[in-house]
Every structure is written in structure tokens, then in C-alpha cells.
Amino acid sequence: MGRTVLHLDLDSFFVSVECLHDKSLLGKPVLIGADSDRGVVASCSYEARKVGIRSAMPMRMAKQLCPEAIILRGNSGEYMDKSDEVTEIIREKVPLFEKTSVDEFYVDFTGTEKFFGAMMLATELRQRITAKTGLPNSFGLSINKTVSKVATNTAKPNGQKQVERGTEKPFLAPMPIEAIPGVGDKTAHLLRSMGVMKIHTMQELPIDLMQRLLGEHGPVLWRKANGIDDSPVIPWHERKSISTERTFARDTIDVVKLKGLLTAMAESLAFQLRKGEKLTSCIAVKIRYADMNTHMRQLRIPYTACDHKILPLVHDLFRQLYDRRQRIRLVGVRFSHLVGGGHQMDAFTDTEEAMSLYQAMDKIRKRFGDRTVMRAAGMEAQSIGRMDNPFDGQAPVLLANRRA
């Protein structure tokens, strides 16, 4: 007996949460995001998608496509609370699940066919989520993650689809290549330039040709196109906090350098949040003085992973803690109350320029190390503390002290 994997997605999640509070929004083109020409669309209703609007699109373009659209700023904290509700429902009903984003889940139903039937259990789970939360959701059920995710997309909105074992290739064959998870704009453009428009054409390509075209990513996409995916459902355990601290070789009262170190630490932790698709709603600063007395102060904040929101609060906490009469032995920063979520969660108040800047910086960090791009103020951190992660042999790129 093979595997049985469910993919479940909350339909147009942010908009659906807003509709719970305002029924008049149902059936209308709704956009979630900052209502400015420099803002981006965090989420949109299916009515808005029908005219070509999509997530991460510049708001100015979305308004051109749909001038009558209703634009809401959104409430990230409320969205995360609803996501937690759904997570707890799934946790109660299934033994093994993976939460891959704020509104997306995989469940391993392998073996249930002998007892209750995976389709029946999946249907009951979907109905329970809707009954308990009021949120519409869709699912796909098949032998692996890839086929199930594609099936979910065909079932939306508010539907369900099972791909019977052995029918994976014909199910995928007529779809456009963009339906395969992992086929981005650049890959799709390259394949389409070669006449590969549909998945059935990719299925017929030699796997070694795909490798020559796309490197290691080529065979992976070829297997997905043929309905082959052995990736497991990874048991989900929510990480509660991340932190870092520095002990100085010599106790210090150099406030300028201390602030620079705090900047570098908070910036590094924020990058780790974004890299792990996490958000924090609680930040804390820790100080240990020369006499070993240790003090900490924390602050609850709206969910975020953006430096320019976190850094001022870190420095405010430090100012509240700092006793100018004593030398400091150690400082630390901690982010806690972590939840799943990515850049889209900060789109309510951030501009398109800010989002693009974070994406560019993080791309460099992922390739060359997390300290290759940093604010100029953080450079002071080199001279007063033991750095856990030196600059990885790379010359850091300075980022001027400006709003991201």
C-alpha cells in the first residue's frame, strides 16, 4: 500500500477572515494591503483574481485593473489567531501534519484506507474547519505532496479533489507548466521559449535534457511533472523563540558601540525570521552588568519580521534598561511568540520599495552569509564583542541608516 497525502489550503485566507466580520464583502472584489501607489497586494478575493489581480502585485496596478475594488488595510494579528484556530483543529484530528504557511497544511493519511478511508476523513476535517471557524477551505488528496497541491488548486474555491492512485500522469498532463510547484516565471519563460507549454510535453522530455537546461532543478521538476514526489510530511512543531547574546572580553560603557551591536543582532535575527518564514510578536532586550546582575525587558508588538519596525523598539528597550553608572558585561536580543508567515504579513503598512529592498538583501545574505549586508551602525559590533558568526570571509556591504 502506498502513501496517501492531503494538501489543505484556506481559500483567500485574509479576505475570508474579513468577510466573517463584514458579510457585505462577500462576492465583491476585495484587496488586502496598503492603499497607496507604492503599496502591494497582500491578498485578494476570487472576484478580484478574475480580472488578473494577484498577491504581491503593486497596488497601483491592481487599482487600474479593478477601480471598484474594496481596499482594506488588514489585521495581521487577527489572521494569525485564525490560523492558530485551524492548526489546533487539525492537531486534534490527525496524528501527523505539516504546516507550511499561515494558511496551508499537509496531512499524512497513509494507512487510513484500511479503517475509515482517507477521503472520508479529509472531508470531515474540511467540514469541521468550516463549521468551527467559518472559513472556506479546499483540499487535494493523492499519493504525494505535489499532486495533492495541484489538485487543491483545481478544487478551489471551497472544493475538494481526489486523484486516484495510478492516474497522476494523465491528471497533470493537460495543465500548463506553471501548475507544477517550483516552476517560476524564469523557468516557465525558458521552457515556453522551447515550445514546452503543457505538462504532458515536459513528461515526454528526456530527464537528462531537463538537467542540462535547468541544472539540478531540472530532474526535480521532471519527476513532479510525472507525478513523482517522495518528500515526506514533516511533523510540525512550532518554534517559540530565537535569540542571540554577546559577552564582551572587557566590560564596556561605550553606548555608540553597544547600540551598533544591538542593531547587528536584531537585524540578523529578523533575517532568520524571514528565512524561516516566521513572524514575531514579542521582542526582548537583556543586559548583564559587571556585577553579574541581569535585567530583561520585553514588549508585545504586531506580528512582523521587518527590521525597520523592530530596530527602533529594540533601542527603546535598551534605553529603558540601561543604568549609566555601571559597565555592561553582556547584551542580548530575543524574539518570541513566533508564528508562521512571510513577507505578505508586512504588506499592510510597507511599500513596494521596502519589500523589494528586503528581498534583495536577503537574497545576498542567503548566498554569501547573513552578515554580508548590514546597516552601517551595525559595523561597530565588530570591535566590542565576540561575534558568533564573523563575516564569513566576505566584505560586508554597508546599508546607510535610512528607513528600509
Buried (B, 14 or more C-beta within 10 A) or exposed (E): EEBBBBBBBBBBBBBBBBBEEEEEBEEBBBBBBBEEEBBBBBBBBBBBBEEEBEBBBBBEBBBEBBEEBBBBBBBBBBBBEBBBBBBEBBEEBBEBBBBBBBBBBBBBBBEBBEEEEBBEBBBEBBEBBEEEBEBBBBBBBBBBBBBBBBBBBBBBBBBBBBBEEEBBBEBBBEBEBBBBBEBEEEBBEEBEEEEBBBBBBBBEBEEEEBBEBBEEBBBBBBBBBBBBBEEEBEEBEEEEEBEBBBEBEEBBEBEEBBBBBBBBBBBBBBBBBBEBBBBBBBBBBBBBBBEEEEEEBBBEBBBBBBBBBBBEBBBBBBEEBBEEEBBBBBBBBBBBBBBBBBBBBBBBBBBBEBBEBBEEBBEBBEEBBBBBBBBBBBBBBBEBBEBEEEBEEBEBEEBEEEEB
